[in-house]
Amino acid sequence: MRYFGSFFSPPSALLSALTASTLLCCATATNVGCKPEAATRHGVHQRATQQERQEQNVKLLAQVVQATEEQENHPDSNYLRGALGPLDDWLAATPPSPDFEPDAEFDALAQESAELADVARDGARLVALFLDENGAPTEKDANELQAVVEQAATRTKTLAEKLDSDALRRFAAFAEELRGKLASAKEFQFADATETFQTQIRQFQHSPLYNFETLATGLGEFSRVLDLDAVSFSPQDADFLKESVWFRNVFNWAKGKDQNDLAVVCSLFDWSVANVIATRPIDGPAGPVAQRPWQTLLTSGGTAFDRALVFIELLRQHRLDAFVVRPDGDVPSDFPLIVGVRLDGETYLFAPEYGLPIPAAGPDALVLDGGLRFAKVATLSQVAADDSLLRRFDLPERPFPATSAQFEKTVALVPSSPFATSQRALAMEREFSGAVSTVLATPFESQKKRIAELKGVVRVERLHAANAALLEQIFFPVESELLTRPYTYALATSGNLDVSDSQSDRADDAFASGSTIVDAEGKFRSSASGPADEVGDASAGGAKSATVASLWKGKILYLKGRFVDETGAAHWLQQGRVSDRLLRQEERALPAKTEATVAQYIEWARSQGQEPTQEELQAFALQTATNLQAELALKYFVKTASNFYLALVSDAAGREDAALGRLRDGARRQENADDLWSAGATYLLARILERRGETSNAVGLLRSTPTEPGRLLRARWLSELAGLTEAAPVEETAPVEETAPVEEAAPAEETAPAEETAPVEEAAPVEEAAPAEETAPVEEAAPAEETAPAEETAPVEETAPVEEIAPAEETAPAEEAAPVEETAPTETR
């Protein structure tokens, strides 16, 4: 379900931010003949205007702070961008901070980007001239075009290597290919060079994504983001602001209770591993989509590099320096990703790809105390002196691809964003830290000096790869929407969370009608209910229905540490758990829905005096069916993701039994290697069992994912400490007494009572439910002896007792599930 990008046709561009307030120009009272009293009145007016402007800026600042602190109510990124835009007047009037440190590297990159943007504009102009049917390019134009293309190819490749940007490398490949075409055209001496150029360009495959226009626009905007002294905010600044506040929120509760700095670091690393599930990048229109840290926080999936950036950003809120550690000189392609944390004059090492700190030497470095605990973490100098510390990471047929000799002289690569090093960040940090301490500004030069003093670090550089996603999404803003669309997708839900049988007919009627609209220009378009601009509060005013981006709201509240209060994360995540029965009804209704929409289109076209052709109707029907399938896929995604996040919420709230009940299904579906939530559920379930002292069961789960070397290592170390044999039984992972979900049976603040929450299949005991095919899912079902006979029951996901196979309703429609008589009984788990 994670790879949903190809289903959609996202909006083509983001709305621009609101324009800045215009500065008032005051005339002087020096003209001959001006009366003194007139000048006096003008001075009073001028002071009043200045005071009004200051008061207005104070109000605008308060609005921005409020919008940033209440992001759960605003899933549309343009909301915060629009709030930030009018502050340009305030920013221009704010005196420069004495703490600002010039950044020569960003200044040089800004100039280089701006110059290359100018070259790309020339290239776009000349290419358009040669493509114009009515144009008359000259030999001079041909020579200029060849020179511009050669310059663009060379300079784009150079900048791509500096910024470590795959997107720029693809632009360089585009320019290089065009340069080759033009060079070959010059060899045809018998033809006019201009005509040959014209022919070559017209035959050249002109990419809708990689071209000089896109390159010029993107680099122009990127150079403005790199302007650290700018007196106006960019749209990307709003995202940096949002990102910092999110990391501050997580840090405040995920740091743990131990105030020791190393313990805080370990707690934050542990949180990063559990909340960033390893997965491959999503494929977007322009290739694999690079994520920004706030997107990784929101979606809970990313590469090992994304996980490392989340960990480093969390530490930045503790004002600790963290960086990627690489050997000085040539770096092998398989060298592991290692993060170093500067603490007490030492560099402590962590391996995000493995999800483990590097333990120090000695038997007391690893202890079994409420699970596996790293009592001592190895430092850079210790690893450089003792290769056995790294050999502990060796696995059969998979040795750890690093040796101690590679850590004797290292380079520290520091993530550093343009916003964090800018005057804008320093100005805004004062406003945010007035209420809650929030780290926005982190000057790179100061970091560089501190890190350079560490033993074993011979050079400190900026980690440009950390800004690759920023540059890529400036080029292709649609990619950002691909990542976040499931979270901003709004479900039609009821005010009291009741989507049971009594609501099903109305839900089906709503799905079958009201899907065709005529836009402002009178054009027909078909659309199912989709993303909302704002979150509607389904609990407000006793409303019977609302449109709620439940996944967004629940996830942001989870990041804020609001777990199970009346309007906390659990309350909103429950909204996304739409009944499987309703989803199956929607799926069965798709053909009829498509047919009805086509009929409406025909009726509308005829009202406009048009008669659609058969080809047009077939294309329209295909597009309608694709859109409806995409929306249904979104609903399944939201449901599955919500269930995993509910487990995270329960675990964070200290309700382990409830979390176990949520996680069993994900752990059982681990055979699907691409299932993000299954991988996350398996790991979280193992960690909970580990904390509960059920080490054998935890080891069995960790070993069930042989593609994850870090989990295999954790299983090995747990086994060694607990004195277990190599074979740990997986089948003992979830006995009934360990998995009954607390939140389904009790606290209203986490799930709400049955009459307020779940669909019928999630209702409580079977004797209260509707017919057997609509009974409760596994974690909420009554004991097996209370269920209906097998011949009357629905598919397994709605009737299996707790100790049986986990419910399929979280992931697949009923028709894909095996009937009860075909399912494995309890002893076959």
Salt bridges, closest charged atoms under 4 A:
GLU69 OE1 - ARG248 NH2 2.65
GLU72 OE1 - LYS560 NZ 3.31
ASP103 OD2 - ARG462 NH2 2.44
GLU105 OE1 - ARG462 NH1 2.79
GLU105 OE2 - HIS464 NE2 2.85
GLU112 OE1 - LYS162 NZ 2.86
GLU115 OE1 - ARG155 NH2 2.85
ASP118 OD1 - ARG121 NH1 2.61
ASP122 OD1 - ARG125 NH2 3.87
GLU133 OE1 - ARG202 NH2 3.94
GLU144 OE2 - ARG125 NH2 3.16
GLU161 OE2 - ARG169 NE 3.07
ASP164 OD1 - ARG169 NH2 2.98
ASP166 OD1 - ARG169 NH1 2.68
GLU176 OE1 - ARG179 NH2 2.45
ASP237 OD2 - ARG424 NE 2.74
ASP239 OD2 - ARG81 NH2 2.65
ASP239 OD1 - LYS242 NZ 3.55
ASP239 OD2 - ARG292 NH1 3.31
ASP261 OD1 - HIS318 NE2 3.04
ASP270 OD1 - ARG687 NH1 2.85
GLU313 OE1 - ARG316 NE 3.21
ASP321 OD2 - ARG342 NH1 3.60
ASP321 OD2 - ARG450 NE 2.66
ASP328 OD1 - ARG459 NH1 2.91
GLU346 OE2 - LYS455 NZ 3.04
ASP364 OD2 - LYS376 NZ 3.07
ASP369 OD2 - ARG373 NE 3.44
ASP387 OD2 - ARG391 NH1 2.94
ASP394 OD2 - ARG391 NE 2.63
GLU429 OE2 - ARG319 NH2 3.41
GLU461 OE2 - ARG459 NE 2.66
ASP501 OD1 - ARG581 NH2 2.70
GLU521 OE1 - LYS523 NZ 3.43
GLU534 OE1 - HIS74 ND1 2.75
ASP565 OD1 - ARG562 NH2 3.36
ASP580 OD1 - LYS639 NZ 3.34
GLU586 OE2 - LYS635 NZ 2.78
GLU611 OE2 - ARG606 NH2 3.05
ASP651 OD1 - ARG691 NH2 2.37
GLU656 OE2 - ARG691 NE 3.33
GLU656 OE1 - ARG692 NH1 3.58
ASP657 OD1 - ARG692 NH1 2.93
ASP665 OD2 - ARG669 NE 3.09
ASP674 OD1 - ARG280 NH1 3.02
ASP675 OD2 - ARG669 NH1 2.36
GLU690 OE1 - ARG687 NE 3.63
GLU690 OE2 - ARG714 NH2 3.06
GLU694 OE2 - ARG692 NE 3.54
GLU726 OE1 - ARG703 NH2 3.76
GLU743 OE2 - ARG662 NE 2.64
GLU744 OE2 - ARG662 NH2 2.26
GLU749 OE2 - ARG655 NH2 3.11
GLU750 OE1 - ARG655 NH1 2.67
GLU761 OE2 - LYS639 NZ 3.90
GLU762 OE1 - ARG577 NH1 3.15
GLU774 OE2 - ARG581 NE 3.91
GLU779 OE2 - ARG577 NH2 3.40
GLU779 OE2 - ARG662 NH1 3.69
GLU797 OE2 - ARG584 NH1 3.63
GLU798 OE2 - ARG584 NH2 2.69
GLU810 OE2 - ARG577 NH2 3.66
